[in-house]
Amino acid sequence: MPRHHRILPTFLGAALLLASACATATETVEALIKRQSQEFSDASASGDAKVIEKYLDDRVAFMDEGGNLSAKKDIVASAVPSPSGVSNHLVQTDFGLEMHGRSVAVTTFTDVSTFAFHGQTMHAKYRSTEVWLKQGADWKMISSQTLAMQDDPPAIKLPAKSLDEYVGTYQASTDFVYKIVRNGDELSGTINDGKPFVIQAELRDVFFTPGQPRTRRIFQRDANGKLTGFVSRREGHDIVLKRVG
């Protein structure tokens, strides 16, 4: 076979491979970071210290869902397998990526957690943003921040007689008036005669508004059991309202 018949296919094959590699490199920056981010989530759930160490930059700024800032060495040191009867599985959804130049990528996503605890299963969601920096041929995580997405607690039904106890007017000050009324087997509240909103019982004397899981209204009683007001508690901090009617 003439030599040029062998050289031409080889040359074309190499050219096609090069073109494919260039296209793949362009197409897979997002895929690469998405894969690494999911692997990091998997490693966090399983306690795989090697993978965590591999993807974290030495100077990473890492904030967990509890608001704690941790250094790389602390994150790696705390990565241990789950004890018997306990497991966690994280699946990323809503993944988005924005490139800043060619070496910085900012991601956003939701980690959907399935947490098994000695025969019981719980579900939770965590929303995160990560920043990845290209260092040579590698991408390293240089920043991460996670927020726990809170859910409404289960509501309970209280008898009408108990609901009637909460009906009344409460004040934080003369220009902040909170009124509670009963509509059948439900309570609703208004602030300064504004738009009514539903109030549901989590426990006796502990209420919440659907869609606002960060806030609880905790009612207070005197020594005789009479309601004297309530505190609006958010992230452990209280605003006090006194009953005035």
RODO-2510 file (C-alpha; in nm, 4 decimals, decimal comma):
residues 245
     n   res          X          Y          Z
     1     m     0,0000     0,0000     0,0000
     2     p     0,1382     0,3423    -0,0940
     3     r     0,2664     0,5299     0,2073
     4     h     0,0446     0,8318     0,1521
     5     h    -0,2683     0,6108     0,1845
     6     r    -0,1655     0,5308     0,5404
     7     i    -0,0493     0,8785     0,6361
     8     l    -0,3692     1,0524     0,5259
     9     p    -0,6105     0,8521     0,7442
    10     t    -0,3726     0,8837     1,0365
    11     f    -0,3482     1,2583     0,9901
    12     l    -0,7259     1,2959     0,9565
    13     g    -0,7848     1,0770     1,2595
    14     a    -0,5471     1,2849     1,4685
    15     a    -0,7121     1,6045     1,3489
    16     l    -1,0560     1,4714     1,4342
    17     l    -0,9375     1,3626     1,7784
    18     l    -0,7861     1,7059     1,8397
    19     a    -1,1060     1,8793     1,7323
    20     s    -1,3084     1,6474     1,9509
    21     a    -1,0780     1,7102     2,2461
    22     c    -1,1097     2,0868     2,2039
    23     a    -1,4872     2,0642     2,1834
    24     t    -1,4972     1,8324     2,4830
    25     a    -1,2779     2,0662     2,6833
    26     t    -1,5124     2,3552     2,6023
    27     e    -1,8250     2,1537     2,6752
    28     t    -1,7139     1,9817     2,9926
    29     v    -1,6012     2,2673     3,2174
    30     e    -1,9499     2,2800     3,3639
    31     a    -1,9810     1,9017     3,3585
    32     l    -1,6439     1,8623     3,5298
    33     i    -1,7260     2,1032     3,8115
    34     k    -2,0749     1,9589     3,8485
    35     r    -1,9242     1,6112     3,8836
    36     q    -1,6662     1,7275     4,1356
    37     s    -1,9293     1,9135     4,3339
    38     q    -2,1512     1,6042     4,3483
    39     e    -1,8514     1,3913     4,4460
    40     f    -1,7775     1,6390     4,7232
    41     s    -2,1388     1,6120     4,8435
    42     d    -2,1109     1,2325     4,8316
    43     a    -1,7864     1,2446     5,0278
    44     s    -1,9397     1,4791     5,2856
    45     a    -2,2305     1,2394     5,3320
    46     s    -2,0147     0,9271     5,3551
    47     g    -1,7180     1,0768     5,5422
    48     d    -1,4638     1,0210     5,2636
    49     a    -1,1747     1,2401     5,3809
    50     k    -0,9586     1,1683     5,0743
    51     v    -1,2072     1,3129     4,8277
    52     i    -1,2758     1,6115     5,0516
    53     e    -0,9046     1,6844     5,0813
    54     k    -0,8601     1,6438     4,7043
    55     y    -1,1138     1,9087     4,6086
    56     l    -1,0677     2,1710     4,8823
    57     d    -0,8181     2,4509     4,8352
    58     d    -0,5819     2,4920     5,1312
    59     r    -0,7266     2,8399     5,2015
    60     v    -1,0929     2,7544     5,1439
    61     a    -1,3545     2,9747     5,3156
    62     f    -1,6126     2,7148     5,4163
    63     m    -1,9374     2,7959     5,5969
    64     d    -2,1756     2,5125     5,6849
    65     e    -2,5530     2,5260     5,7299
    66     g    -2,5087     2,6094     6,0987
    67     g    -2,3094     2,9235     6,0175
    68     n    -1,9796     2,7704     6,1336
    69     l    -1,6592     2,8682     5,9507
    70     s    -1,4111     2,5836     5,9148
    71     a    -1,0582     2,5471     5,7821
    72     k    -0,9650     2,2679     5,5424
    73     k    -0,7769     2,0719     5,8072
    74     d    -1,0805     2,0756     6,0376
    75     i    -1,3170     1,9634     5,7608
    76     v    -1,0874     1,6770     5,6618
    77     a    -1,0304     1,5744     6,0227
    78     s    -1,4036     1,5630     6,0959
    79     a    -1,4818     1,3433     5,7936
    80     v    -1,5497     0,9966     5,9327
    81     p    -1,7815     0,7193     5,8136
    82     s    -2,1312     0,7143     5,9634
    83     p    -2,1924     0,4755     6,2534
    84     s    -2,3929     0,1580     6,2067
    85     g    -2,7598     0,2254     6,1407
    86     v    -2,6996     0,5784     6,0110
    87     s    -2,6548     0,6916     5,6511
    88     n    -2,6988     1,0043     5,4436
    89     h    -2,7479     1,0356     5,0683
    90     l    -2,7194     1,3727     4,8948
    91     v    -2,8423     1,4425     4,5420
    92     q    -2,7793     1,7795     4,3796
    93     t    -3,0613     1,9512     4,1903
    94     d    -3,1133     2,2962     4,0346
    95     f    -2,7444     2,3113     3,9430
    96     g    -2,6283     2,6373     3,7886
    97     l    -2,2835     2,7671     3,6964
    98     e    -2,1486     3,1084     3,6008
    99     m    -1,7973     3,1481     3,4639
   100     h    -1,5929     3,4546     3,5589
   101     g    -1,3126     3,4585     3,3082
   102     r    -1,1571     3,1201     3,2416
   103     s    -1,0403     3,0326     3,5900
   104     v    -1,3287     3,1093     3,8299
   105     a    -1,6625     2,9284     3,8404
   106     v    -1,9514     3,0093     4,0763
   107     t    -2,2113     2,7380     4,1273
   108     t    -2,5531     2,7240     4,2905
   109     f    -2,7497     2,4084     4,3678
   110     t    -2,9766     2,2321     4,6150
   111     d    -2,8633     1,9232     4,8032
   112     v    -3,1592     1,6907     4,8629
   113     s    -3,0802     1,4761     5,1650
   114     t    -3,2227     1,1346     5,2486
   115     f    -3,1110     1,0607     5,6036
   116     a    -3,1638     0,7127     5,7480
   117     f    -3,1457     0,6791     6,1257
   118     h    -3,1952     0,3330     6,2741
   119     g    -3,4961     0,2449     6,0612
   120     q    -3,6382     0,5964     6,0354
   121     t    -3,6019     0,8141     5,7257
   122     m    -3,5892     1,1932     5,7153
   123     h    -3,5650     1,4305     5,4221
   124     a    -3,4114     1,7766     5,4101
   125     k    -3,2868     2,0314     5,1587
   126     y    -2,9770     2,2510     5,1667
   127     r    -2,9092     2,5357     4,9270
   128     s    -2,5439     2,6053     4,8504
   129     t    -2,3156     2,8286     4,6516
   130     e    -1,9565     2,7296     4,5756
   131     v    -1,6633     2,9042     4,4108
   132     w    -1,4113     2,6952     4,2183
   133     l    -1,0689     2,8188     4,1031
   134     k    -0,8638     2,6618     3,8257
   135     q    -0,5116     2,5897     3,9435
   136     g    -0,3041     2,4471     3,6618
   137     a    -0,5089     2,1590     3,5260
   138     d    -0,7183     2,1210     3,8438
   139     w    -1,0263     2,2946     3,9796
   140     k    -1,0295     2,3531     4,3569
   141     m    -1,3099     2,4770     4,5799
   142     i    -1,2077     2,8087     4,7379
   143     s    -1,5411     2,9026     4,8960
   144     s    -1,8632     2,7349     5,0035
   145     q    -2,1725     2,8541     5,1851
   146     t    -2,4763     2,6433     5,2703
   147     l    -2,8193     2,7297     5,4091
   148     a    -3,0657     2,4811     5,5525
   149     m    -3,4037     2,5154     5,3804
   150     q    -3,6566     2,5001     5,6604
   151     d    -3,9959     2,3316     5,6369
   152     d    -4,3165     2,4036     5,8215
   153     p    -4,3610     2,1811     6,1277
   154     p    -4,6563     1,9404     6,1482
   155     a    -4,9702     2,1212     6,2645
   156     i    -5,2107     1,9891     6,5290
   157     k    -5,5809     2,0542     6,5763
   158     l    -5,6945     2,2209     6,8968
   159     p    -6,0560     2,2186     7,0168
   160     a    -6,2607     2,5364     6,9655
   161     k    -6,2600     2,6082     7,3399
   162     s    -5,8790     2,6109     7,3399
   163     l    -5,8637     2,8280     7,0276
   164     d    -6,0898     3,0847     7,1919
   165     e    -5,8240     3,1413     7,4590
   166     y    -5,5901     3,2981     7,2037
   167     v    -5,8456     3,5338     7,0495
   168     g    -5,7648     3,8907     7,1462
   169     t    -5,5460     4,1955     7,0932
   170     y    -5,1727     4,2067     7,1614
   171     q    -4,9241     4,4929     7,1440
   172     a    -4,5510     4,5346     7,1126
   173     s    -4,6145     4,9105     7,1266
   174     t    -4,9051     5,1431     7,0545
   175     d    -4,8130     5,1477     6,6858
   176     f    -4,7733     4,7692     6,6528
   177     v    -5,1039     4,5932     6,7242
   178     y    -5,1549     4,2214     6,6600
   179     k    -5,5089     4,0845     6,6590
   180     i    -5,6155     3,7204     6,6594
   181     v    -5,9625     3,6017     6,5591
   182     r    -6,1185     3,2571     6,5209
   183     n    -6,2814     3,1424     6,1980
   184     g    -6,4364     2,8015     6,2591
   185     d    -6,1541     2,5694     6,3598
   186     e    -5,8780     2,8081     6,2502
   187     l    -5,7098     3,1157     6,3917
   188     s    -5,5952     3,4084     6,1840
   189     g    -5,3952     3,7165     6,2712
   190     t    -5,3581     4,0705     6,1471
   191     i    -5,0930     4,3339     6,2115
   192     n    -5,2224     4,6900     6,2369
   193     d    -5,5481     4,5786     6,0684
   194     g    -5,3575     4,4558     5,7633
   195     k    -5,4223     4,1466     5,5515
   196     p    -5,5174     3,8407     5,7638
   197     f    -5,2892     3,5359     5,7721
   198     v    -5,3406     3,1840     5,9029
   199     i    -5,1978     3,0779     6,2384
   200     q    -5,1607     2,7057     6,3105
   201     a    -5,0692     2,5224     6,6286
   202     e    -4,7498     2,3221     6,6446
   203     l    -4,8084     2,2482     7,0141
   204     r    -5,0342     2,3982     7,2770
   205     d    -4,9249     2,7629     7,3141
   206     v    -4,6812     2,7328     7,0208
   207     f    -4,8052     2,8623     6,6829
   208     f    -4,6635     2,9294     6,3362
   209     t    -4,7745     3,0738     6,0039
   210     p    -4,7451     2,8354     5,7050
   211     g    -4,4591     2,9400     5,4805
   212     q    -4,2737     3,1126     5,7665
   213     p    -4,0964     2,8224     5,9422
   214     r    -3,8292     3,0479     6,0931
   215     t    -4,0768     3,2160     6,3291
   216     r    -4,2778     3,0813     6,6243
   217     r    -4,5345     3,2595     6,8401
   218     i    -4,5039     3,1266     7,1930
   219     f    -4,7871     3,2241     7,4251
   220     q    -4,7258     3,3017     7,7900
   221     r    -4,9492     3,2466     8,0914
   222     d    -4,9602     3,3717     8,4474
   223     a    -4,9655     3,1519     8,7590
   224     n    -5,3383     3,0930     8,7118
   225     g    -5,3005     2,9801     8,3493
   226     k    -5,4426     3,2986     8,1969
   227     l    -5,2817     3,4148     7,8723
   228     t    -5,0827     3,7327     7,9227
   229     g    -4,9221     3,7687     7,5798
   230     f    -4,6789     3,5969     7,3510
   231     v    -4,3251     3,6220     7,2177
   232     s    -4,2488     3,6172     6,8463
   233     r    -3,9342     3,4058     6,8331
   234     r    -3,7029     3,4010     6,5315
   235     e    -3,3600     3,2348     6,5371
   236     g    -3,3789     3,2271     6,9164
   237     h    -3,4531     3,5994     6,9583
   238     d    -3,7804     3,7304     7,0995
   239     i    -4,0088     4,0258     7,0443
   240     v    -4,2535     4,0520     7,3344
   241     l    -4,6205     4,1358     7,2837
   242     k    -4,8540     4,1936     7,5806
   243     r    -5,2214     4,1095     7,5762
   244     v    -5,4332     4,4262     7,5962
   245     g    -5,7764     4,2987     7,5050
***
